[in-house]
């Protein structure tokens, strides 16, 4: 909880000053979907994933694209090693890095993907070793590591060569890289290419157990108070991003608030589909 408060305070203080940083730290406690997972004596892996999402966000706020992209990639690689639930968030961050590439900030995507891919390999070897190389759809497995390493290699090798070419060419290359990653997954673990990581689960187990875990269900399956919290807190943030974007004095500030809005909007959509993921957007 202290780590999350400090990271949120750092982001706010850099933008708006010390008082805003203090208020932001207090807002972390008020964001119940997040702070409830960081209460003392509660052992919950989602808590560290919330912290790592804030580390990645601090990375995106860095003035240096190499250092910032590397930090964001490392944080999300560690979050993926904890649980594959962070994969949609990693894709959202990669999307914003791609947007920055189209603006001419080309180093963000390369630094992010290279650190994400290499760190994923290292963490898989360090935490899992080679005793379990089966393909699991709900945890980092060899196919996921290979797909990330493929993306990292292609970004490292080809993006610098396209520096002076039209941005559309980079987009076409990235589309090919994405298709290659899907081909790796489809070849090695076709059962994992889909939206449901638990598709292989026995139907009875899924109905009796999985469908009864409230934090894994979407917003429309929650009680009103929980649903309202999941929706309203990110909504306030999105409204704030829009107002700050509208009132920005220069293009750099306008781009920054657009990036923040996209990251928050993506995290919000994921959170509305899986309740426990709403902690990140909140």
GUTINU-763048 format. One record per residue (C-alpha): residue number from 0; x, y, z. Coordinates in nm, 3 decimals, m for minus. Layout:
% residues N
{site NUM, {X, Y, Z}}
...
//
This chain:
% residues 282
{site 0, {0.000, 0.000, 0.000}}
{site 1, {0.285, 0.237, 0.085}}
{site 2, {0.452, 0.161, m0.249}}
{site 3, {0.129, 0.232, m0.442}}
{site 4, {0.072, 0.557, m0.250}}
{site 5, {0.428, 0.677, m0.313}}
{site 6, {0.413, 0.593, m0.685}}
{site 7, {0.079, 0.772, m0.728}}
{site 8, {0.210, 1.069, m0.530}}
{site 9, {0.521, 1.088, m0.749}}
{site 10, {0.314, 1.101, m1.068}}
{site 11, {0.078, 1.368, m0.938}}
{site 12, {0.351, 1.579, m0.779}}
{site 13, {0.548, 1.591, m1.104}}
{site 14, {0.244, 1.725, m1.287}}
{site 15, {0.076, 1.948, m1.029}}
{site 16, {0.301, 1.998, m0.726}}
{site 17, {0.348, 1.857, m0.378}}
{site 18, {m0.006, 1.913, m0.249}}
{site 19, {m0.153, 1.720, m0.543}}
{site 20, {0.092, 1.439, m0.464}}
{site 21, {m0.034, 1.418, m0.105}}
{site 22, {m0.396, 1.413, m0.225}}
{site 23, {m0.315, 1.143, m0.485}}
{site 24, {m0.162, 0.923, m0.214}}
{site 25, {m0.480, 0.956, m0.008}}
{site 26, {m0.693, 0.876, m0.313}}
{site 27, {m0.515, 0.539, m0.343}}
{site 28, {m0.662, 0.448, m0.003}}
{site 29, {m1.004, 0.579, m0.113}}
{site 30, {m0.995, 0.365, m0.430}}
{site 31, {m1.154, 0.065, m0.256}}
{site 32, {m1.122, m0.191, m0.540}}
{site 33, {m0.745, m0.138, m0.518}}
{site 34, {m0.678, m0.063, m0.151}}
{site 35, {m0.886, m0.358, m0.027}}
{site 36, {m0.633, m0.587, m0.197}}
{site 37, {m0.346, m0.417, m0.014}}
{site 38, {m0.484, m0.428, 0.340}}
{site 39, {m0.248, m0.549, 0.616}}
{site 40, {m0.248, m0.928, 0.662}}
{site 41, {m0.418, m0.984, 0.324}}
{site 42, {m0.199, m1.201, 0.103}}
{site 43, {m0.301, m1.120, m0.253}}
{site 44, {m0.091, m1.134, m0.569}}
{site 45, {m0.308, m0.867, m0.731}}
{site 46, {m0.168, m0.610, m0.487}}
{site 47, {0.180, m0.632, m0.641}}
{site 48, {0.031, m0.620, m0.990}}
{site 49, {m0.138, m0.290, m0.897}}
{site 50, {0.199, m0.158, m0.775}}
{site 51, {0.375, m0.277, m1.091}}
{site 52, {0.109, m0.110, m1.309}}
{site 53, {0.193, 0.217, m1.131}}
{site 54, {0.565, 0.152, m1.187}}
{site 55, {0.491, 0.107, m1.558}}
{site 56, {0.288, 0.429, m1.558}}
{site 57, {0.578, 0.613, m1.395}}
{site 58, {0.796, 0.472, m1.671}}
{site 59, {0.564, 0.616, m1.936}}
{site 60, {0.594, 0.953, m1.761}}
{site 61, {0.973, 0.950, m1.795}}
{site 62, {1.137, 1.216, m2.009}}
{site 63, {1.382, 0.960, m2.149}}
{site 64, {1.218, 0.714, m2.391}}
{site 65, {1.481, 0.443, m2.347}}
{site 66, {1.479, 0.450, m1.967}}
{site 67, {1.102, 0.498, m1.950}}
{site 68, {1.018, 0.226, m2.201}}
{site 69, {1.261, m0.014, m2.036}}
{site 70, {1.112, 0.049, m1.691}}
{site 71, {0.756, 0.000, m1.817}}
{site 72, {0.855, m0.323, m1.994}}
{site 73, {1.037, m0.462, m1.689}}
{site 74, {0.744, m0.382, m1.459}}
{site 75, {0.490, m0.553, m1.685}}
{site 76, {0.719, m0.853, m1.740}}
{site 77, {0.732, m0.902, m1.364}}
{site 78, {0.356, m0.857, m1.347}}
{site 79, {0.313, m1.125, m1.615}}
{site 80, {0.541, m1.359, m1.421}}
{site 81, {0.306, m1.316, m1.125}}
{site 82, {m0.004, m1.380, m1.334}}
{site 83, {m0.099, m1.377, m1.701}}
{site 84, {m0.391, m1.149, m1.612}}
{site 85, {m0.159, m0.856, m1.687}}
{site 86, {m0.135, m0.947, m2.057}}
{site 87, {m0.418, m0.713, m2.170}}
{site 88, {m0.252, m0.428, m1.980}}
{site 89, {0.082, m0.501, m2.147}}
{site 90, {m0.091, m0.487, m2.487}}
{site 91, {m0.249, m0.150, m2.397}}
{site 92, {0.089, m0.006, m2.296}}
{site 93, {0.242, m0.138, m2.619}}
{site 94, {m0.038, 0.032, m2.812}}
{site 95, {0.040, 0.371, m2.653}}
{site 96, {0.411, 0.318, m2.727}}
{site 97, {0.310, 0.254, m3.090}}
{site 98, {0.116, 0.580, m3.092}}
{site 99, {0.428, 0.757, m2.969}}
{site 100, {0.623, 0.593, m3.251}}
{site 101, {0.379, 0.745, m3.502}}
{site 102, {0.447, 1.086, m3.346}}
{site 103, {0.818, 1.041, m3.409}}
{site 104, {0.912, 0.911, m3.061}}
{site 105, {1.036, 0.584, m3.204}}
{site 106, {1.249, 0.461, m2.913}}
{site 107, {0.957, 0.403, m2.677}}
{site 108, {0.825, 0.091, m2.849}}
{site 109, {1.166, m0.070, m2.905}}
{site 110, {1.273, m0.015, m2.544}}
{site 111, {0.939, m0.140, m2.411}}
{site 112, {0.920, m0.456, m2.622}}
{site 113, {1.287, m0.552, m2.580}}
{site 114, {1.275, m0.521, m2.201}}
{site 115, {0.937, m0.698, m2.186}}
{site 116, {1.062, m0.988, m2.399}}
{site 117, {1.406, m1.035, m2.240}}
{site 118, {1.278, m0.993, m1.885}}
{site 119, {1.000, m1.246, m1.952}}
{site 120, {1.258, m1.503, m2.062}}
{site 121, {1.479, m1.437, m1.759}}
{site 122, {1.190, m1.445, m1.514}}
{site 123, {1.051, m1.767, m1.662}}
{site 124, {1.387, m1.940, m1.623}}
{site 125, {1.444, m1.800, m1.272}}
{site 126, {1.098, m1.869, m1.132}}
{site 127, {0.988, m2.177, m1.326}}
{site 128, {1.304, m2.334, m1.464}}
{site 129, {1.259, m2.623, m1.705}}
{site 130, {1.070, m2.861, m1.477}}
{site 131, {0.734, m2.741, m1.611}}
{site 132, {0.737, m2.657, m1.981}}
{site 133, {0.374, m2.751, m2.045}}
{site 134, {0.155, m2.495, m2.219}}
{site 135, {m0.074, m2.335, m1.958}}
{site 136, {m0.334, m2.088, m2.083}}
{site 137, {m0.363, m1.904, m1.751}}
{site 138, {0.009, m1.867, m1.670}}
{site 139, {0.328, m1.773, m1.853}}
{site 140, {0.433, m2.071, m2.062}}
{site 141, {0.697, m2.137, m2.329}}
{site 142, {0.461, m2.028, m2.608}}
{site 143, {0.396, m1.691, m2.440}}
{site 144, {0.767, m1.639, m2.381}}
{site 145, {0.850, m1.728, m2.743}}
{site 146, {0.583, m1.490, m2.876}}
{site 147, {0.714, m1.202, m2.661}}
{site 148, {1.074, m1.279, m2.759}}
{site 149, {0.974, m1.281, m3.127}}
{site 150, {0.812, m0.938, m3.090}}
{site 151, {1.114, m0.803, m2.901}}
{site 152, {1.360, m0.931, m3.161}}
{site 153, {1.165, m0.789, m3.454}}
{site 154, {1.127, m0.448, m3.288}}
{site 155, {1.497, m0.438, m3.201}}
{site 156, {1.613, m0.541, m3.549}}
{site 157, {1.365, m0.374, m3.785}}
{site 158, {1.230, m0.058, m3.621}}
{site 159, {1.566, 0.128, m3.626}}
{site 160, {1.600, 0.043, m3.998}}
{site 161, {1.264, 0.210, m4.067}}
{site 162, {1.354, 0.530, m3.882}}
{site 163, {1.358, 0.742, m4.198}}
{site 164, {1.073, 0.564, m4.374}}
{site 165, {0.702, 0.660, m4.365}}
{site 166, {0.527, 0.565, m4.037}}
{site 167, {0.281, 0.351, m4.233}}
{site 168, {0.566, 0.113, m4.317}}
{site 169, {0.641, 0.068, m3.946}}
{site 170, {0.273, m0.004, m3.883}}
{site 171, {0.271, m0.269, m4.157}}
{site 172, {0.581, m0.427, m4.006}}
{site 173, {0.423, m0.431, m3.660}}
{site 174, {0.108, m0.591, m3.801}}
{site 175, {0.325, m0.866, m3.949}}
{site 176, {0.502, m0.911, m3.615}}
{site 177, {0.165, m0.943, m3.440}}
{site 178, {0.050, m1.205, m3.688}}
{site 179, {0.378, m1.391, m3.633}}
{site 180, {0.317, m1.392, m3.256}}
{site 181, {m0.034, m1.529, m3.312}}
{site 182, {0.111, m1.796, m3.543}}
{site 183, {0.356, m1.902, m3.269}}
{site 184, {0.071, m1.930, m3.019}}
{site 185, {m0.156, m2.103, m3.269}}
{site 186, {0.111, m2.359, m3.359}}
{site 187, {0.236, m2.438, m3.009}}
{site 188, {m0.077, m2.382, m2.799}}
{site 189, {m0.390, m2.350, m3.015}}
{site 190, {m0.608, m2.409, m2.708}}
{site 191, {m0.480, m2.080, m2.567}}
{site 192, {m0.567, m1.864, m2.868}}
{site 193, {m0.895, m1.718, m2.749}}
{site 194, {m1.053, m1.486, m2.495}}
{site 195, {m1.118, m1.755, m2.232}}
{site 196, {m0.805, m1.882, m2.054}}
{site 197, {m1.021, m2.142, m1.876}}
{site 198, {m1.187, m2.284, m2.188}}
{site 199, {m1.038, m2.629, m2.121}}
{site 200, {m1.187, m2.642, m1.771}}
{site 201, {m1.443, m2.914, m1.698}}
{site 202, {m1.793, m2.760, m1.752}}
{site 203, {m1.911, m2.873, m1.407}}
{site 204, {m1.607, m2.721, m1.234}}
{site 205, {m1.652, m2.401, m1.434}}
{site 206, {m2.020, m2.371, m1.338}}
{site 207, {m1.987, m2.465, m0.970}}
{site 208, {m1.657, m2.292, m0.892}}
{site 209, {m1.530, m2.040, m1.149}}
{site 210, {m1.866, m1.877, m1.226}}
{site 211, {m1.918, m1.827, m0.852}}
{site 212, {m1.596, m1.629, m0.793}}
{site 213, {m1.737, m1.275, m0.784}}
{site 214, {m1.409, m1.093, m0.847}}
{site 215, {m1.366, m1.279, m1.177}}
{site 216, {m1.706, m1.177, m1.313}}
{site 217, {m1.791, m0.867, m1.522}}
{site 218, {m1.943, m0.545, m1.391}}
{site 219, {m2.301, m0.644, m1.478}}
{site 220, {m2.274, m0.948, m1.248}}
{site 221, {m2.184, m0.739, m0.941}}
{site 222, {m2.397, m0.574, m0.673}}
{site 223, {m2.479, m0.208, m0.738}}
{site 224, {m2.228, m0.060, m0.490}}
{site 225, {m1.936, m0.255, m0.638}}
{site 226, {m2.045, m0.176, m0.996}}
{site 227, {m2.073, 0.195, m0.916}}
{site 228, {m1.721, 0.204, m0.771}}
{site 229, {m1.578, 0.022, m1.073}}
{site 230, {m1.739, 0.269, m1.314}}
{site 231, {m1.734, 0.605, m1.135}}
{site 232, {m1.372, 0.625, m1.020}}
{site 233, {m1.221, 0.568, m1.368}}
{site 234, {m1.492, 0.791, m1.516}}
{site 235, {m1.376, 1.082, m1.298}}
{site 236, {m1.023, 1.016, m1.422}}
{site 237, {m1.129, 1.011, m1.787}}
{site 238, {m1.322, 1.338, m1.745}}
{site 239, {m1.013, 1.491, m1.583}}
{site 240, {m0.793, 1.371, m1.872}}
{site 241, {m1.036, 1.525, m2.122}}
{site 242, {m1.040, 1.859, m1.940}}
{site 243, {m0.660, 1.865, m1.908}}
{site 244, {m0.623, 1.770, m2.277}}
{site 245, {m0.866, 2.045, m2.379}}
{site 246, {m0.687, 2.310, m2.168}}
{site 247, {m0.332, 2.204, m2.258}}
{site 248, {m0.111, 2.493, m2.368}}
{site 249, {0.109, 2.300, m2.612}}
{site 250, {0.109, 1.988, m2.828}}
{site 251, {0.338, 1.791, m2.596}}
{site 252, {0.098, 1.835, m2.304}}
{site 253, {m0.196, 1.750, m2.527}}
{site 254, {m0.023, 1.429, m2.639}}
{site 255, {0.060, 1.340, m2.277}}
{site 256, {m0.302, 1.365, m2.160}}
{site 257, {m0.421, 1.170, m2.464}}
{site 258, {m0.177, 0.892, m2.370}}
{site 259, {m0.304, 0.892, m2.011}}
{site 260, {m0.665, 0.882, m2.129}}
{site 261, {m0.595, 0.586, m2.359}}
{site 262, {m0.413, 0.391, m2.087}}
{site 263, {m0.695, 0.459, m1.841}}
{site 264, {m0.968, 0.380, m2.095}}
{site 265, {m0.802, 0.050, m2.184}}
{site 266, {m0.758, m0.047, m1.819}}
{site 267, {m1.120, 0.051, m1.752}}
{site 268, {m1.256, m0.174, m2.030}}
{site 269, {m1.051, m0.467, m1.896}}
{site 270, {m1.174, m0.390, m1.543}}
{site 271, {m1.538, m0.385, m1.651}}
{site 272, {m1.497, m0.733, m1.800}}
{site 273, {m1.307, m0.878, m1.499}}
{site 274, {m1.390, m0.713, m1.167}}
{site 275, {m1.056, m0.773, m0.994}}
{site 276, {m0.877, m0.598, m1.283}}
{site 277, {m1.075, m0.280, m1.209}}
{site 278, {m0.831, m0.218, m0.922}}
{site 279, {m0.574, m0.097, m1.175}}
{site 280, {m0.807, 0.155, m1.342}}
{site 281, {m0.940, 0.275, m1.006}}
//
